[in-house]
Amino acid sequence: MMAVFNEQGFLLFGQDPYQQKRTEMVSQFIETAGVKNPRVLQAIRDTPRHEFVPRSVRSRAYLDMALPIGEAQTISSPFIVAMMTEALDPKPTDVVLEIGTGSGYQAAVLSSLVSKVYTIEIVPELGQAAAEVLGRLQYDNVFTRVGDGFIGWPDDAPFDKMIVTCSPENVPKPLVEQLREGGQMIIPVGERYQQTLYRMIKKDGELIRQPLRPTLFVPMTGEAEDNRQVHPDPQYPAVVNGDFEEGGDASLGRNGLVSGWYYGRQVRRLRESNPEKSSASSRSFVRFENETPGLDSHLLQGIPIDGQVVSLVRLGALVRTESVRRGISKEDLPMLALTLYDADRKELGTIWLGPFRGTMDWKRSSRLVPIPPATREGILRIGLFGATGIADFDEISIKRLD
């Protein structure tokens, strides 16, 4: 049957042309990254992510990446949504509170997994748009509200589970009070660019914290942001744990978990003597290893950069490769990439260090990068990016030169 759309581009009837893309997204980006819950995987396959993003980025809806949705906010990557949903351990009888509706996608994924979803968005334009999409797509067990997520939804508390898709510096007390005894909360907590995703379980009125992984979310605004004590300095951009010495021996070899870095895929922190390092006592580095062309293998880190103050930086890295071959696309080669964004999180451009091919011993590489005045933050990425072989990275740095 041919798919038929209305004037706004919404599917009226017929076969969903995006179904195959969702199936491929789950198999390529989500299952391979460790999400196993079959109910969660099916919910991701069934939820039309393209309906929750602006038409201008719809072609990228089923790539594993965050996308801008307006009002300086983003929709989280499909893997992050799936991972957080699995961590929540959703049950059919659960009543869930979501803080940070955003596009409405996370609430839509939860809709088929739980009894009811209550979701709050502080930005009126986003909250209203999400409510329209959720209503049009008939997610009838999702209830929306525009307001400050810091104060929760006391009228319908207590909640069995909570999922927070924006990051406060500390857990808001009203949310603790509205979580039922024995209930759990999935929440990113910490500084603006250095956060940890936690599972928190309420016991005797207090939260027991279980750290899950380093992560990067947009900040929780409103009262949570007003109370923030630690603010990053965008005048002096710097890489956290760029020499990979932080973490201690306990973190060595742990796939994907590297202190200060997020969303690791097929990466391990290792130690060995490296005469090229600036400190003779420093021995740690990260190794990316991949055998399947096109499969992700990378690390990310967010960095504050104020383009009104910083006009020039130097990117630097130590890199070693072994038997590296291009992946599926021409971009699938090891590199260091810095993507710059403005205050609305609109992409301003990406600068590469690399790419690196074949086999080579440790090599120091650097590049001067002019910073556009509109820049307010950057995302640093290192890895194989779909190439096959082995790539080692060390001494990742950003240094202001002006």
N, C-alpha and C positions, 0 to 999 in steps of 0.2 A: 504494500500500500504506500502510495506517495505521501510524504509529510506535507501538511497544509498549515500555513502560518497566517496570523492576522496582520494588520497594518503595522503593529508595533514589533512584529518579529517573534511573537510567542506562538508555540506549537498549539494548534487547535485539535488536530487528530492525525493519525498516521504513525509511522515508526519514528522513534526518537533518533535523529541522526547523530546524537552525541553518545549513545549508549556504548558503542564500541570504544570510543575514546575513554569513557569512564572505566570500562573493563581493563583496557590496556594500562591506564593510570594506576589502578589498584595492583595489577600484577607487576608492573615495572618499578613503581616508586614506593608502594606501601607495604606489600607483602615482603619484598626483598629487604626492607628496612626493619623488619621484626614485628610488625603488627600481625597477630595471629587470630584474634577473636573473630569467629565466622560471622556473628551477627553484626559486628562493627564493619567488617569488610563489605558485607552485603549492603549495609546502609550507605556506605560511600559509593558503591556501584549504582545505587538507586537514586541518589540525590543529585539533581541537575545543577552542578556548581556554576555553569554558564549563566543560569538565571539570576545569580546573585552578584555578578560583576558587571561593570559598565560595558556597553557595547564596544567601546574602543579597545578593550583588552580581552574580549570574549575569545579571540583566537588562541589565547594562552590559558584559558580556564582549566584545562586538564593537564597542564604542566605542573610539576611539583614546585611551586613558587608562590610567595605572597604577591598580591596584586593590589594596586591602589583602588579604593572605592570612593574617594572624595573626602573632603573635610579633614585632610591630613591623617586618614586612617587607612588600614589595609585589611584584606581578607587573608587569614593565615593559610599557609601551604596545606595541601590535602594531607600530607603525612602528619603534620603537627595536629590537625583536627582529628585524624584517625588515632594517633598516639594518645592524645589527651582523652578522647572518648573511651578508648580501651582502658586507660588508667582509672577512669571513673567507675568502671565495672558496672555499666548500666543494667538495671533489672526492669522487667515489664511493669512492676508495681511502683517504681520510683517516681517521686515528684522532685523535679530538678530545678534549681535556680541558676540561671546563667547571668553573669555580669559582663556586659559588653556585647550587645547584640551585633553591632557592626553591620554586616551585610545580611545577617540572618541565616547564613549557611550552617554554622555550628548548631543552632537551634533546629534547623531542618534535619540534620543528620541525627540528632537525638530524638526527634519526634517519633520515629518508628521503633525506638529502643526502650522507651520509658512511658509511663502513664501520662504525665503532664510536664511541660516545660514552661517556666516563667522566665522571661528574659528582659533585661533593662539596658537601655542605651541612653547615654547622657547627651549626645548630639541630636537635636530634634530632627534635622534633615535625614540623618541615617536611620534613626528609629522609625520615622514615618515611612521611609522608603522600604525598610525591611518588613514592616507590618503589612504593607501593600503586597509585596512579593509573597510573603508567607500566606496571606489570605487568598491571593489569586491561585496559588498552587495547592490550596486546601489543606494546609497543615493546621487542622482544627484543634489539636491539643496543645498548640503553642500560643501563649498569652504574652503580649508585648506591653511595654511601658516606657515612656520617656522620663528619665530622672537620673539622679546621681546614684550609681551602683554602690557607693560607699555605705549608704544607709539601707541597702537591700530592699526587700519586699515584705515588710512586717505583717501586712494584712493576711497573707496566706502562709506564713511560717507556722510550724517548722518545716524545713525541707530535708528530704532524705540525702540528697547529694547537691553539691554546688560545683560549678565550673566557671572559672574566671579567665577571660580572654584578654585581659589587660593587666599591667603589672603595677601594683602599689609597692611602696618601700616596706610597708608592714601590713599584716592582715587587718582589715577594718574590723573593729570590735563588734559592730552590729551584725556582720556576717557570721561571726562566731556564735552570737546569741541566737541567730535564726536557724542554725544548723542543728538538727536533732541529735540527741545523745547517741553515739555510735555511728553517726553519719560521716561522710567524707567529702572533702573539698579538694579539687585540683586547681592549683593557683601558682602563677609565677610571681616570685617575690624578690626584691633586691634593688640595686641601683639601676639607673636608667639603661645602661648598656651592659651590665653584669648582673644577671638574674639567674635564679635556680627555680626550676619547676618542681613543686612539691605535691605529694599526696598527704593531706592532713586529716587525721581521724580524731573526732571529738570524744574524749574520755574524761568523765568527771568534770565536765564543763571547760576543759582545756584542750588545746590542739596538740596532738602528737605528730611531729613532722617526719616525713619520709622523703628525702631528696630523690628525685627521679633523674634529672639531667640539667646541664646548663641550657639556657634558652634566651630568646630575645623577643619581647613583646612591646607593643606601644604602651606608654604609661597610662595608668588609671588617672583620669583627670578629675576635676572637682575637688572635693575635700581631701581626697588622698594625695593629690598633687600639691595642694596648699600646705600639707603637713610634711612634705618631703624635706629631709635634712641634708642629704648628699646630692650635690648637683655637679655633673661633669663639666670640665673646662674645655669648651670648643676652640679656645685660642691656642691650645697646645695639644693637637691630636697625637695619640700614641697607641701602640699595640700593647695589649695586656698579654703577658706570658708569651711574648714573641719568640723567646728562646726555649720554651717548653720545659723549663726547669721546675715550674710550680706543679704541685700535685703529689709529690713524694713517690716513693717506690710502690706504694699500694695501687697507684693508678697506672703503672707501667703495663702495657699490653692490653689495656681495657679498650675494646673496640668501640670507637665513637665518642668516648668520654674524655675530653681534654680540658683542663681547667682554663677558664677564660674564653673558650671557644664553644660554638654551638653547632647543632645539627650535623654531627659527624657521621659520615658514611664510609665504610670500609677504610678506617684509619686507626692506627695504633700509635701509642707513644712508646718509644724505645730508647735505649741508651747504648752508646758505644763511643769510643775515642774519636774525636773529630779535630784534627789539627787546624782546620780552617776557622774554628770558632774563636770569637774574640776573647773568651775566658777559658783558660786551660782546664779549669775545674768544671766547666759546663759540658755535659755529655748527652743530654736528652735532645730528641728530635721527633718529628712525626713522619710516619710512613703510610702512604696510600698505595693500595695494591688491588688490582682489578683484573679479572680474566674475561669478563663479558663486555664486548663493545657496547657503548651507550649507557652502561650501568653507572649510577652516581658514585663518586668517591671524592669527598670534599669536607672542608671545615669552613665555618663562617664566623665573623666577628663584627659587631657594630661599633662605629667610632664617631664621636662628635667632631665636626669640623665647621667652623664659622667662616664662610667665604668672604665676609666683610672685613675680617681681620687677617685671615691666612690666605695668601695668594700663591704660595709655591711650597711643595713638599717633595721629599725624596722617598720613593719606595725602595726597599731593599730586601734581599732574601739570599739565603744559601740554599742551593738546589742540587740534588743528585738523582740521576735516573738510571733505570736498567730495563732494557728491552721494551721501551715505550713505543706503542703504535697508535696511530690515530683511531678514534672510535667511529661511530656512525656518521657524524657530521664533521665538517672541517674545523669546528671549534672544540672538538673532543681531543684536547691535548693538555698536558699539565701546564699550569700557569698560576700566577698571582694576579687577581683582578680586583680593582677598586671601583665600585659603582657609587656615584655621587647623587645626592637627592636634595631637593629644596625643602622649604618649611612645610609644604603640602605633600611631601614624600613623592613628588614627581621626579622621575629619573632624569638627570642632567647629562649622563654619559658614563662610559666605563673605560678605564685605562688598564692595559695589561702589562705584566712583566713576564716575558716568555713569548710564545709557548716554547716548551722544551721537548726535544725528541730523542729517540734512540737511547744510547747508553753514554753516560758521562759521569766523571767523579765530581765530588763537591765543587761547585762553582758559585762565586759570589756575583750577584746580578743586581743592578739598580737602575732607576729611571727617575727623571725629574717630571713632576706632575703639576701643571698650573691648575689652580682651584677657582672655578667660577664664583663670582661674588654672591650668587644666589644659594650657594651650598650651605646646608645646615647639618648634614650627617653623611656618613659613608658606610657601605657594607663591604668588608674585605673578605675575599674568597680565595682559598688555596686548595689545590687538589689535582686529580687526574681529569676530572670533568668528562667522564665517559671514555677516556683512552684506556688501553690495556697496558699492563706492565707494572712497574714499581716506580714511585716518585717519592723522594724524601725531601722535606722542607725543614729549615731551621733559621733562626735569627731573622724573623720577619719584623720589619721596622717601617715606621713612617716618621719622618723628621721634618719639622717646619724649618724652612730656609730663609724666609723673609723677615 
